[in-house]
Amino acid sequence: MVAFFVTSIFLLAFFSIFLYRWRRHHQGDGEVRLPPAPDDPALFAPEPKLVEELNQERHQSAVMQRNDAWLERARAGEREVLLVIPKPAGIPIYDQVLSELVEGADDAGPEEVEYLAQFVIEHDLRANPPLVYSYLEKWRQSTDHFGVTTLLHLAARSNDADVFLKISETIEQVKAEGGLAYRSLVDLLALTESEFWLLDETARNSGAGFLLKQKLANAHRELAAVARDGKNSLPN
């Protein structure tokens, strides 16, 4: 009887321990498991595409602020701002800044246009059509026309064959009207041809570039014909 009683107590204790461990295993030691917090980075991490878009917006905003600062400096007449604009990636904003400087120089008078043109040339910078045409107006109003070299050089620095063609035709017209008496046709041809080769290959191979090549070739043929005719001097 005693043995039965002891055995019963032992079995009861065994099953109690078993039941306790089973409940711990299935209930996690009685701890309540909460869902992840809403700001859990592992659960709510932004999508890579969204991150990229946000970075692009920040970059564009910074670029716009920088460009606005450059334009403000140009409006204040600060030519040195041209030196800080990266090349060639910055060509669009460079042209805008240069155009602002040209507008200010036009308002200030011919001397400022000359200063701006010389600044561009001395610092080996790119010209643009507004600067070329502004200098053209200044040149046509002068009495000595000695700016023809600068004019052609600016046209070449614009890297625009159409602009260069228009400038060369204007100079040819001025010569035909009796201007540029100190320049012979041979001199003007050599000057125009040397500046033409400053245009890059793409510009030289454009439609306007092709016309320029034809004009130069025709000019050479005409001068050669004059020489064959036995004239003592080439035409002025």
Solvent accessible surface area in square Angstrom, and as a share of the most:
residue,aa,sasa,rsa
1,M,194,0.87
2,V,113,0.65
3,A,75,0.58
4,F,143,0.60
5,F,124,0.52
6,V,87,0.50
7,T,70,0.41
8,S,45,0.29
9,I,91,0.46
10,F,135,0.56
11,L,85,0.42
12,L,124,0.62
13,A,49,0.38
14,F,112,0.47
15,F,123,0.51
16,S,60,0.39
17,I,95,0.48
18,F,119,0.49
19,L,98,0.49
20,Y,129,0.49
21,R,167,0.61
22,W,132,0.46
23,R,125,0.46
24,R,110,0.40
25,H,146,0.65
26,H,115,0.51
27,Q,99,0.44
28,G,28,0.27
29,D,85,0.44
30,G,57,0.55
31,E,106,0.48
32,V,125,0.72
33,R,194,0.71
34,L,148,0.74
35,P,109,0.69
36,P,81,0.51
37,A,55,0.42
38,P,109,0.69
39,D,116,0.60
40,D,43,0.22
41,P,106,0.67
42,A,97,0.75
43,L,103,0.51
44,F,126,0.52
45,A,66,0.51
46,P,84,0.53
47,E,120,0.54
48,P,116,0.73
49,K,140,0.59
50,L,86,0.43
51,V,58,0.33
52,E,97,0.44
53,E,72,0.32
54,L,72,0.36
55,N,77,0.40
56,Q,90,0.40
57,E,106,0.47
58,R,154,0.56
59,H,120,0.54
60,Q,109,0.48
61,S,51,0.33
62,A,58,0.45
63,V,40,0.23
64,M,128,0.57
65,Q,126,0.56
66,R,99,0.36
67,N,30,0.15
68,D,80,0.42
69,A,53,0.41
70,W,22,0.08
71,L,22,0.11
72,E,102,0.46
73,R,80,0.29
74,A,2,0.02
75,R,128,0.47
76,A,86,0.66
77,G,47,0.45
78,E,61,0.27
79,R,70,0.25
80,E,88,0.39
81,V,0,0.00
82,L,0,0.00
83,L,77,0.38
84,V,77,0.44
85,I,2,0.01
86,P,65,0.41
87,K,113,0.48
88,P,104,0.65
89,A,91,0.70
90,G,6,0.06
91,I,53,0.27
92,P,89,0.56
93,I,12,0.06
94,Y,3,0.01
95,D,38,0.20
96,Q,93,0.41
97,V,0,0.00
98,L,0,0.00
99,S,38,0.24
100,E,43,0.19
101,L,7,0.04
102,V,7,0.04
103,E,106,0.48
104,G,41,0.39
105,A,8,0.07
106,D,74,0.39
107,D,122,0.63
108,A,70,0.54
109,G,20,0.19
110,P,78,0.49
111,E,124,0.56
112,E,57,0.26
113,V,6,0.04
114,E,44,0.20
115,Y,110,0.42
116,L,3,0.02
117,A,0,0.00
118,Q,56,0.25
119,F,22,0.09
120,V,0,0.00
121,I,40,0.20
122,E,128,0.58
123,H,79,0.35
124,D,102,0.53
125,L,6,0.03
126,R,71,0.26
127,A,0,0.00
128,N,3,0.01
129,P,47,0.30
130,P,57,0.36
131,L,0,0.00
132,V,0,0.00
133,Y,75,0.29
134,S,14,0.09
135,Y,4,0.02
136,L,19,0.09
137,E,98,0.44
138,K,45,0.19
139,W,2,0.01
140,R,100,0.37
141,Q,129,0.57
142,S,38,0.25
143,T,135,0.79
144,D,74,0.38
145,H,34,0.15
146,F,125,0.52
147,G,16,0.15
148,V,0,0.00
149,T,56,0.33
150,T,21,0.12
151,L,0,0.00
152,L,0,0.00
153,H,35,0.16
154,L,0,0.00
155,A,0,0.00
156,A,2,0.01
157,R,54,0.20
158,S,2,0.01
159,N,48,0.24
160,D,48,0.25
161,A,5,0.04
162,D,64,0.33
163,V,7,0.04
164,F,0,0.00
165,L,15,0.08
166,K,98,0.41
167,I,0,0.00
168,S,11,0.07
169,E,77,0.35
170,T,21,0.12
171,I,6,0.03
172,E,99,0.44
173,Q,95,0.42
174,V,9,0.05
175,K,25,0.11
176,A,88,0.68
177,E,114,0.51
178,G,58,0.56
179,G,19,0.18
180,L,4,0.02
181,A,90,0.70
182,Y,90,0.34
183,R,36,0.13
184,S,40,0.26
185,L,64,0.32
186,V,57,0.33
187,D,52,0.27
188,L,14,0.07
189,L,18,0.09
190,A,57,0.45
191,L,26,0.13
192,T,17,0.10
193,E,52,0.23
194,S,67,0.43
195,E,18,0.08
196,F,2,0.01
197,W,146,0.51
198,L,96,0.48
199,L,1,0.01
200,D,64,0.33
201,E,113,0.51
202,T,110,0.64
203,A,10,0.08
204,R,46,0.17
205,N,94,0.48
206,S,43,0.28
207,G,57,0.54
208,A,17,0.13
209,G,0,0.00
210,F,117,0.49
211,L,89,0.44
212,L,1,0.01
213,K,75,0.32
214,Q,81,0.36
215,K,63,0.27
216,L,15,0.08
217,A,40,0.31
218,N,64,0.33
219,A,29,0.23
220,H,84,0.38
221,R,146,0.53
222,E,111,0.50
223,L,24,0.12
224,A,44,0.34
225,A,37,0.29
226,V,28,0.16
227,A,63,0.49
228,R,183,0.67
229,D,107,0.55
230,G,58,0.56
231,K,133,0.56
232,N,158,0.81
233,S,83,0.54
234,L,75,0.37
235,P,49,0.31
236,N,132,0.68
